[in-house]
């Protein structure tokens, strides 16, 4: 349960960072005009993908616990591990982004 709380907190932090980045967004660059996705879009998609992975894992676990046919324990365990690894990876990305932001803010102007 604590992993779910931590995940929700991470999601809220990432969404607030995304909203802050969108608020400070400068004029559209040539790369974005050519159809290249922005960093904030890619980050948002990554956060959403982690959330979807967590939901799939939870749904498979619930289906297995209820004894639904066609749900194998190995599938449940694999989905659980995928969700765990994706969450840990997103946490590490967040930590690196926060560290980079702090480093930039400490640079003399």
C-alpha positions in Angstrom: 0.0 0.0 0.0 2.9 2.4 0.8 4.2 1.9 -2.8 0.8 3.1 -4.1 1.0 6.2 -1.9 4.5 6.8 -3.0 3.5 6.4 -6.6 0.6 8.9 -6.2 2.9 11.4 -4.6 5.4 10.9 -7.4 2.7 11.4 -10.0 1.5 14.6 -8.3 5.1 15.9 -8.2 5.7 15.0 -11.8 2.5 16.6 -12.9 3.2 19.8 -11.0 6.7 19.9 -12.5 5.1 19.4 -15.9 2.6 22.2 -15.3 5.4 24.5 -14.1 7.4 23.7 -17.2 4.4 24.4 -19.5 3.9 27.7 -17.8 7.5 28.8 -18.5 7.4 27.5 -22.0 9.2 29.9 -24.4 8.2 30.6 -28.0 7.8 27.5 -30.1 11.1 26.5 -31.6 11.7 25.3 -35.2 12.1 21.7 -34.0 8.7 21.8 -32.4 7.2 23.3 -35.5 8.5 20.4 -37.5 6.4 18.0 -35.4 9.0 16.9 -32.8 7.5 16.3 -29.4 8.6 18.6 -26.6 10.3 17.4 -23.5 7.3 18.1 -21.3 5.1 16.1 -23.7 7.5 13.2 -23.6 7.7 13.4 -19.8 3.9 13.5 -19.5 3.7 10.4 -21.7 6.2 8.6 -19.6 4.3 9.4 -16.4 1.1 8.2 -18.0 2.7 5.0 -19.2 4.0 4.2 -15.7 0.4 4.8 -14.4 -1.1 2.5 -17.0 1.5 -0.2 -16.1 0.6 0.1 -12.4 -3.2 -0.1 -13.3 -2.7 -3.2 -15.4 -0.7 -4.9 -12.7 -3.3 -4.1 -10.1 -6.1 -5.4 -12.4 -4.3 -8.6 -13.1 -3.6 -9.2 -9.4 -7.3 -8.5 -8.5 -8.4 -10.9 -11.3 -6.1 -13.6 -10.0 -7.2 -13.1 -6.4 -10.9 -13.5 -7.5 -10.0 -16.7 -9.3 -10.9 -15.6 -12.8 -10.1 -18.1 -15.5 -7.3 -17.3 -17.9 -5.3 -15.3 -15.4 -2.0 -17.1 -14.7 0.2 -16.4 -11.7 3.2 -15.9 -13.9 1.4 -13.2 -15.8 0.5 -11.5 -12.6 4.1 -11.6 -11.3 5.6 -10.4 -14.6 3.1 -7.5 -14.7 4.0 -6.7 -11.0 7.7 -6.7 -11.8 7.2 -4.5 -14.9 5.2 -2.0 -12.8 7.9 -2.0 -10.1 10.7 -1.5 -12.5 8.9 1.3 -14.4 8.1 3.0 -11.1 11.7 2.8 -9.9 13.0 4.1 -13.2 10.6 7.0 -13.1 11.7 7.8 -9.6 15.3 7.8 -10.7 14.5 10.1 -13.6 12.7 12.4 -11.2 15.7 12.4 -8.8 18.1 13.3 -11.7 15.8 16.1 -12.9 15.5 17.6 -9.4 19.3 17.4 -9.0 19.9 19.0 -12.4 17.4 21.8 -11.5 19.2 22.4 -8.2 22.5 22.5 -9.9 21.3 25.0 -12.4 19.7 27.2 -9.8 23.0 27.2 -7.8 25.0 28.4 -10.9 26.2 32.0 -10.6 24.7 34.4 -13.1 
